Amino acid sequence: MVQSVFTKKEKCCGCSACFSACSRNAISMVSDSEGFCYPEINRNRCISCGLCVKVCPFGEVPKTEIKQSIYACKNKTLNERLNSSSGGVFSKLCKYMEKEHGVIYGAAFDDLFAVKHMRSEDAEEWRKFCVSKYVQSDMNDCFRKARSDLQAGKKILFSGAPCQIAGLLKLITDEERVNLYTCDIVCHGVPSPLMWKEYLTKTFKGEIGAISFRDKSGVGWHNSTLTILDRNGEIRIKEAQNEGLFFKLYFNHLVIRPSCHICPFSNYERVGDITLGDYWGIEKHHPDFDDDLGISLVMCNTEKGHELFSLIKDDLEFFQMNREECIQPNLREPARPSSNRDLFWRAYDRYGFRKACKIVGLIPKTTYEKIWFRIVRKMFL
């Protein structure tokens, strides 16, 4: 018999720590109707050891000794900053780890432009981690690989959403943490991989060559776009964050994972050694520092975080800031769910992607459609 490990989806972030911890291979990560992965347990294999519950980061948030310093940073190497989503700090962390013959874990597009966590030991691979991907990554067996690397004495830089970092920290022992360096991000919530796939299928015809969620070219950092190129390198889609359909779904909180709306990591008490994000609002405090090419918010949270920053700071321009100067919504509270979230998903299940987007007002409607969708809304509500 196979049944779900969790009865409330709001309590599962999909980090896969439980899957990685199970020595009996009794747990599988299975996508639900919204495209989010949840653990399911095969009771014929389960020995009721309880380890899956023990390693869950939503059960008990792992604590780190916070010794926080906050910086506004930009990479001195212009090309590295232009090819990053914000200030280009992560690439310097990766370069240091590569120099130390370490291993880097992060999220990247696969050949079909799904987002997956991957392992890298060279620049050709880790450079794919250095840009934003607004989709929940498939963790596959990265936790198990990371644990094996740590047990082999290798240095590791593991990057991800705070819940993913928390899951890894719950999974490994204190002894295994010695060579582990963690980097979490300031996260707005993770959108559905299913909706990302639907968006690509419905809006792009032909073969995709490259995708950038935060393309700065020609528009700058503050106005970066979702840009999709074809196999010939020609721009086929270039959408501003307030215009593109996928961004509308995301920033209107229609397709974010349910657990993100009660996220215990949306605050200044970070789980990673170092936290990276965009330094929105830098123009208020240091307008001369903002050249619209990208500024990183860097939060050093632990001794290891301070160590990492000290090792790369000579390659950065930076100011030390305080919490009041860097305050951002997702450092205060989780993203609140849209009142239309359930309506969108019910409409999607019944009518498909584009009609669901029209029903919740993301696509303009004809006069006939306005009447029809008004009736549909009443049916669902």
C-alpha positions in Angstrom: 0.0 0.0 0.0 1.3 3.5 -0.9 0.0 6.6 0.8 1.1 10.2 1.4 3.5 11.0 4.2 1.8 14.3 4.9 -1.9 15.0 5.4 -1.4 18.8 5.1 0.4 20.0 2.0 1.1 23.4 3.6 3.5 21.5 5.9 5.7 20.1 3.1 8.2 22.2 1.2 9.3 19.4 -1.1 12.9 19.6 0.0 13.3 15.8 -0.4 15.3 15.3 2.9 12.9 12.5 3.9 13.4 10.8 0.5 17.2 11.1 1.0 17.1 9.9 4.6 15.2 6.6 4.0 17.6 3.7 3.9 14.8 1.4 2.7 13.9 3.4 -0.4 10.4 3.5 0.9 9.8 7.1 -0.1 9.2 8.5 -3.6 8.8 12.2 -4.6 5.6 12.3 -6.6 4.0 15.3 -8.4 0.5 16.4 -7.5 -2.1 18.0 -9.7 -0.4 21.4 -9.3 3.0 20.0 -10.3 4.6 20.1 -6.9 6.5 17.1 -5.6 5.4 15.5 -2.3 6.8 12.4 -0.5 4.8 9.2 -0.7 5.6 6.1 1.4 5.4 2.5 0.4 4.2 0.8 3.6 5.5 -2.5 2.4 9.0 -1.2 2.6 8.6 1.1 5.6 10.0 0.0 8.9 8.5 2.9 10.9 11.9 4.2 12.0 10.6 7.8 12.0 13.7 9.2 10.4 11.6 10.9 7.6 9.8 12.9 10.3 13.0 13.7 12.2 14.7 15.3 9.1 11.8 17.4 8.0 12.7 21.1 8.2 9.1 22.1 8.8 8.9 19.9 11.9 11.7 21.8 13.7 13.6 24.6 12.0 17.4 24.0 12.3 19.1 26.6 14.4 22.3 28.4 13.5 24.3 30.7 15.6 23.5 34.1 14.0 26.4 36.5 13.9 25.0 38.7 11.1 26.7 41.3 9.0 24.9 42.8 6.0 26.4 44.2 2.8 25.5 45.8 -0.5 27.9 44.3 -3.1 28.8 44.2 -6.7 31.4 42.1 -8.5 34.4 44.2 -9.8 34.5 42.0 -12.9 31.8 43.7 -15.1 31.2 40.8 -17.4 30.5 38.5 -14.4 28.0 41.0 -13.0 26.2 41.4 -16.3 25.8 37.7 -16.6 24.3 37.3 -13.2 20.9 38.2 -11.9 22.0 40.8 -9.4 25.5 41.8 -8.3 27.5 38.7 -9.3 28.6 37.7 -5.8 27.7 34.0 -6.2 30.2 33.5 -9.1 33.0 34.6 -6.8 31.9 32.1 -4.2 32.0 29.4 -6.9 35.4 30.4 -8.1 36.8 30.2 -4.6 35.3 26.7 -4.1 36.7 25.6 -7.5 40.1 26.8 -6.5 39.8 24.7 -3.4 38.9 21.7 -5.5 35.5 21.7 -3.9 32.1 20.8 -5.2 29.2 23.2 -5.9 25.5 22.3 -5.9 22.9 24.6 -7.4 19.8 24.9 -9.6 20.1 25.0 -13.4 18.0 24.3 -16.5 18.2 20.8 -18.0 18.0 20.1 -21.7 14.2 20.6 -21.7 14.4 23.8 -19.6 13.0 22.2 -16.5 14.8 23.4 -13.3 16.9 20.8 -11.4 19.5 20.8 -8.7 22.9 19.6 -10.0 26.4 18.9 -8.9 29.4 20.6 -10.4 33.2 20.7 -10.1 34.0 23.0 -12.9 33.1 26.5 -14.3 31.3 25.1 -17.4 28.7 23.6 -15.1 28.5 26.0 -12.1 28.0 29.1 -14.3 24.5 27.7 -15.0 23.8 28.2 -11.3 24.6 31.9 -11.3 21.3 33.2 -12.6 17.7 33.2 -11.1 15.3 30.4 -12.0 11.7 31.3 -10.8 10.6 27.6 -10.6 11.0 25.1 -7.8 14.0 22.9 -8.5 13.8 19.1 -8.6 16.3 18.0 -5.9 16.5 14.4 -7.2 19.4 12.7 -5.4 21.5 15.8 -4.7 21.3 15.5 -0.9 22.7 12.0 -1.1 25.5 13.0 -3.4 26.3 15.9 -1.1 26.5 13.7 1.9 28.8 11.3 0.1 31.1 14.2 -0.9 31.2 15.4 2.7 31.9 11.9 4.0 34.8 11.7 1.4 36.3 14.9 2.9 35.4 17.2 0.1 34.5 20.9 0.6 31.0 21.7 -0.6 29.2 24.9 -1.4 25.5 24.0 -1.5 23.1 26.8 -2.7 19.3 26.8 -2.7 16.1 28.1 -1.2 16.2 28.3 2.6 13.9 25.3 3.0 16.3 23.2 0.9 19.3 24.3 2.9 17.3 23.5 6.1 16.5 20.0 4.8 20.2 19.3 4.1 21.2 20.5 7.5 18.7 18.3 9.2 19.9 15.3 7.1 23.6 15.4 7.9 25.5 15.0 11.2 27.6 17.7 12.9 30.7 15.9 11.9 29.7 15.9 8.3 29.1 19.7 8.4 32.8 20.5 8.9 33.5 21.0 5.1 30.0 22.2 4.2 29.3 25.9 3.3 25.7 26.8 2.6 24.2 29.7 0.6 20.5 30.4 0.8 18.5 33.0 -1.2 16.0 35.6 -0.2 13.0 33.7 -1.6 9.6 35.0 -2.7 8.2 31.5 -2.9 8.6 28.8 -5.5 6.2 28.6 -8.5 4.8 25.4 -10.0 7.1 23.5 -12.4 3.9 22.4 -14.2 2.8 26.0 -14.8 6.3 26.8 -16.1 6.0 23.9 -18.6 2.5 25.0 -19.5 3.7 28.6 -20.1 6.5 27.5 -22.4 4.2 25.1 -24.3 1.5 27.6 -24.8 3.6 30.7 -25.6 6.7 29.4 -27.5 6.6 27.5 -30.8 9.8 25.8 -32.0 13.0 24.9 -30.3 14.3 26.9 -27.4 18.0 28.0 -27.4 18.3 29.8 -24.1 16.2 31.4 -21.3 17.0 34.2 -18.9 14.5 35.1 -16.2 16.5 38.3 -15.4 17.9 39.6 -18.6 19.4 43.0 -18.0 20.6 43.7 -21.6 19.2 46.9 -22.9 16.8 47.5 -20.0 19.0 47.4 -16.9 18.7 45.6 -13.5 15.6 47.4 -12.2 13.6 46.5 -15.4 15.1 43.1 -16.2 13.0 40.8 -18.4 12.1 37.2 -19.1 13.9 36.6 -22.4 13.6 33.4 -24.5 15.9 32.8 -27.5 15.4 30.3 -30.3 18.1 27.9 -31.5 19.5 30.6 -33.8 20.0 33.0 -30.9 17.2 35.3 -31.9 14.9 36.8 -29.3 11.4 35.3 -29.5 10.0 36.4 -26.2 11.0 39.4 -24.1 8.6 40.2 -21.3 8.8 42.7 -18.4 7.9 41.4 -15.0 4.7 43.3 -14.9 3.6 42.2 -18.3 4.6 38.6 -18.9 2.0 35.9 -18.2 4.3 33.6 -16.1 5.4 36.5 -14.0 1.8 37.6 -13.5 0.9 34.1 -12.3 3.9 34.2 -9.9 3.8 37.7 -8.5 0.0 37.5 -8.1 0.6 34.4 -5.9 -1.6 32.1 -8.0 0.9 29.3 -8.5 3.2 29.4 -5.5 3.7 26.2 -3.5 1.2 26.1 -0.5 4.0 25.8 2.1 5.5 29.1 0.9 2.5 31.0 2.3 3.4 29.9 5.8 7.2 29.7 5.3 9.2 29.8 8.6 12.3 31.0 6.8 10.9 34.4 5.6 12.8 36.4 8.2 16.3 37.6 9.2 17.0 34.4 11.1 18.7 32.7 8.2 19.6 29.0 8.0 22.4 29.4 5.4 26.0 30.5 6.3 25.5 33.2 3.7 22.4 34.7 2.2 22.2 36.3 -1.3 19.5 38.3 -2.9 18.8 41.5 -4.9 19.5 44.6 -3.0 16.2 46.3 -3.8 16.1 49.8 -2.3 19.8 50.5 -2.5 19.0 53.7 -4.4 17.5 55.1 -1.3 20.6 54.8 0.8 23.5 54.8 -1.7 22.1 56.2 -5.0 25.7 56.7 -6.3 26.4 53.0 -5.9 23.4 51.9 -8.1 24.4 51.9 -11.7 21.4 49.7 -12.7 23.7 46.8 -13.5 22.9 44.8 -10.4 23.5 45.0 -6.7 23.6 42.0 -4.4 22.3 41.9 -0.9 24.8 39.7 1.1 24.0 38.6 4.6 26.8 36.8 6.5 25.1 34.8 9.1 27.7 32.5 10.7 31.4 32.2 11.2 31.6 30.3 8.0 29.6 33.0 6.2 32.0 35.6 7.4 34.9 33.4 6.4 33.5 33.1 2.8 33.0 36.8 2.5 36.5 37.6 3.8 37.9 35.3 1.1 36.2 37.1 -1.8 35.7 40.7 -0.6 38.8 41.9 -2.4 37.0 41.1 -5.7 33.9 43.1 -4.6 32.8 46.7 -4.2 30.7 46.9 -1.0 29.1 48.9 1.8 28.1 47.5 5.1 24.5 48.1 5.9 22.0 47.5 8.7 18.6 45.7 8.8 16.6 48.8 8.5 18.3 49.8 5.3 17.8 46.4 3.6 14.3 45.6 4.7 12.3 43.7 2.1 8.9 42.0 2.2 10.3 38.4 2.2 12.7 39.2 5.0 9.6 40.1 7.1 6.8 37.6 6.2 5.9 35.0 3.7 4.1 35.8 0.4 0.3 35.8 1.1 -1.9 33.6 -1.1 -4.1 35.1 -3.7 -7.8 35.1 -3.0 -8.1 33.7 -6.6 -5.6 30.8 -6.1 -8.2 28.1 -5.7 -10.3 29.5 -8.5 -7.3 29.5 -10.9 -6.5 25.8 -10.2 -10.1 24.6 -10.4 -10.4 26.5 -13.7 -7.1 25.1 -15.0 -8.2 21.5 -14.1 -11.5 22.0 -16.1 -10.7 24.4 -18.9 -6.9 24.5 -19.3 -4.1 27.0 -19.0 -5.2 30.0 -21.1 -8.8 30.0 -20.0 -7.8 29.8 -16.4 -5.6 32.8 -16.9 -8.5 34.7 -18.5 -10.9 33.7 -15.7 -8.6 35.3 -13.0 -8.1 38.4 -15.2 -4.5 37.9 -16.5 -5.5 37.9 -20.2 -7.8 40.5 -21.7 -11.3 39.2 -22.6 -13.7 39.9 -25.4 -17.2 41.1 -24.5 -18.6 37.6 -24.9 -15.8 36.1 -22.8 -16.5 38.6 -20.0 -20.1 37.4 -19.8 -19.1 33.7 -20.0 -16.3 34.0 -17.4 -18.6 35.9 -15.0 -20.9 32.9 -15.1 -18.0 30.5 -14.6 -16.7 32.4 -11.6 -20.1 32.2 -10.0 -20.1 28.5 -10.6 -16.8 28.0 -8.9 -17.3 30.5 -6.1 
